[in-house]
Amino acid sequence: MRIVAGKRKGLIIKTIEGESTRPTRDMVREALFSILTNDIMDARFLDLFAGSGAIGIEALSRGAQLAVFSDLNPKCTKVIKENIEKANFTEESSVYTADYKTVLKKLKESKSEFDIIFIDPPYHKGLGIDSIYQISEYGILAKNGIIIFETDTNEEVPEVIGDFIRYNYKRYGRNMLNLFKRKG
């Protein structure tokens, strides 16, 4: 997998082979960052269910100030750390090996706040919706922040989750990017 654009354009990063991860396809990543063009510079970025870390590393490559990566699978976080080191983004990065509930609670306790939160959980398990409820409860999305929730196209996504409303969605083959912001 390659970094598509920015400071580390063309850098090849590792993915988890044969594991239960499904890396976000290049087409979807390009579309995602096209959507985020005006928001990524100096953003604080959370990559939840990070897999290989490609999305967060792409965000850093395109000018994000910092990225926090989280994945439950220690094999994934090992690869994320290797990819971050290869991309020379260790100063701008933090990696958590824990379930999303534990990570979100830690981020709340440390009073962390993010401009962009990318959520790409295993499909059809309700983890993304639950994580958005927790993000709402813990107040870790900045006032004008954006949540991008990647789902399968046949997954039902509520229009309102906690304090957030889905204001847009984009379909790319089997993938759906659902964009949320604060209500009102």
NUFI-822418 format. One record per residue (C-alpha): residue number from 1; x, y, z. Coordinates in steps of 0.02 Angstrom, whole numbers, plus 50000, padded with zeros to 5 digits. Layout:
i/xx/yy/zz
NUM/X/Y/Z;
...
REM end
This chain:
i/xx/yy/zz
1/50000/50000/50000;
2/50063/50174/49957;
3/50038/50345/50034;
4/49941/50439/49900;
5/49992/50621/49926;
6/50083/50747/50034;
7/50255/50745/50116;
8/50270/50555/50106;
9/50187/50530/49936;
10/50234/50361/49861;
11/50298/50287/50025;
12/50256/50102/50032;
13/50188/50047/50200;
14/50151/49875/50270;
15/49978/49801/50288;
16/49920/49652/50389;
17/49916/49501/50274;
18/49793/49362/50308;
19/49719/49447/50459;
20/49540/49507/50481;
21/49581/49684/50426;
22/49522/49759/50263;
23/49629/49907/50212;
24/49533/50055/50143;
25/49555/50049/49954;
26/49658/50184/49867;
27/49504/50252/49778;
28/49411/50273/49944;
29/49564/50351/50029;
30/49584/50475/49887;
31/49399/50519/49897;
32/49408/50536/50087;
33/49553/50657/50079;
34/49471/50752/49937;
35/49325/50780/50057;
36/49446/50833/50195;
37/49554/50948/50087;
38/49503/51107/50180;
39/49506/51026/50352;
40/49665/50920/50360;
41/49800/51054/50379;
42/49854/51063/50562;
43/49710/50947/50613;
44/49714/50834/50764;
45/49668/50665/50689;
46/49603/50506/50774;
47/49614/50343/50675;
48/49501/50222/50770;
49/49508/50038/50719;
50/49667/50089/50628;
51/49724/49924/50550;
52/49889/49967/50463;
53/49875/50151/50507;
54/49867/50202/50324;
55/49729/50331/50349;
56/49814/50419/50495;
57/49983/50416/50408;
58/49902/50487/50252;
59/49827/50625/50361;
60/50000/50666/50432;
61/50075/50663/50257;
62/49944/50790/50202;
63/49979/50910/50347;
64/49886/50849/50502;
65/49968/50912/50661;
66/49955/50745/50753;
67/49876/50575/50736;
68/49820/50452/50868;
69/49802/50272/50811;
70/49701/50138/50900;
71/49677/49954/50865;
72/49637/49805/50976;
73/49749/49686/50879;
74/49932/49692/50938;
75/49990/49634/50765;
76/49906/49788/50692;
77/49982/49909/50816;
78/50154/49832/50788;
79/50135/49866/50601;
80/50067/50041/50635;
81/50221/50081/50740;
82/50335/50014/50603;
83/50242/50117/50471;
84/50249/50274/50577;
85/50435/50252/50603;
86/50464/50219/50417;
87/50366/50378/50376;
88/50464/50474/50508;
89/50306/50528/50601;
90/50348/50463/50775;
91/50345/50637/50855;
92/50171/50673/50788;
93/50096/50503/50832;
94/50027/50401/50976;
95/49974/50219/50964;
96/49854/50126/51080;
97/49834/49937/51084;
98/49663/49922/51165;
99/49479/49912/51125;
100/49396/50073/51068;
101/49299/50096/51231;
102/49459/50095/51334;
103/49548/50211/51212;
104/49404/50336/51204;
105/49395/50338/51394;
106/49583/50372/51406;
107/49568/50511/51278;
108/49426/50588/51379;
109/49528/50578/51540;
110/49677/50663/51456;
111/49558/50798/51390;
112/49607/50758/51210;
113/49507/50838/51072;
114/49509/50798/50887;
115/49464/50895/50730;
116/49440/50737/50626;
117/49395/50564/50687;
118/49400/50420/50563;
119/49307/50263/50616;
120/49327/50103/50513;
121/49269/49958/50623;
122/49229/49780/50571;
123/49068/49792/50470;
124/48896/49744/50537;
125/48942/49734/50722;
126/48876/49902/50786;
127/49049/49955/50847;
128/49054/50115/50744;
129/48885/50176/50803;
130/48931/50136/50983;
131/49097/50227/50966;
132/49009/50382/50899;
133/48892/50378/51050;
134/49045/50372/51163;
135/49132/50513/51068;
136/48973/50614/51095;
137/48965/50573/51280;
138/49151/50607/51310;
139/49159/50768/51209;
140/49320/50727/51118;
141/49268/50799/50948;
142/49313/50983/50927;
143/49171/51107/50908;
144/49181/51110/50717;
145/49253/50935/50702;
146/49205/50798/50580;
147/49177/50612/50606;
148/49198/50499/50455;
149/49120/50328/50483;
150/49160/50198/50350;
151/49031/50061/50327;
152/48974/49931/50204;
153/48841/50003/50087;
154/48705/49889/50154;
155/48736/49936/50335;
156/48604/50045/50417;
157/48671/50208/50487;
158/48558/50321/50590;
159/48544/50503/50536;
160/48574/50558/50716;
161/48693/50477/50839;
162/48710/50563/51007;
163/48755/50747/50977;
164/48797/50716/50795;
165/48699/50722/50633;
166/48746/50639/50469;
167/48761/50784/50349;
168/48830/50690/50199;
169/48876/50519/50136;
170/48973/50455/49986;
171/48965/50282/49908;
172/49117/50199/49828;
173/49077/50024/49770;
174/49044/49923/49930;
175/49108/50063/50041;
176/49009/50206/50115;
177/49086/50358/50198;
178/48962/50434/50320;
179/49004/50611/50375;
180/48945/50675/50543;
181/48956/50843/50630;
182/48876/50920/50785;
183/48690/50956/50775;
184/48641/51137/50755;
REM end
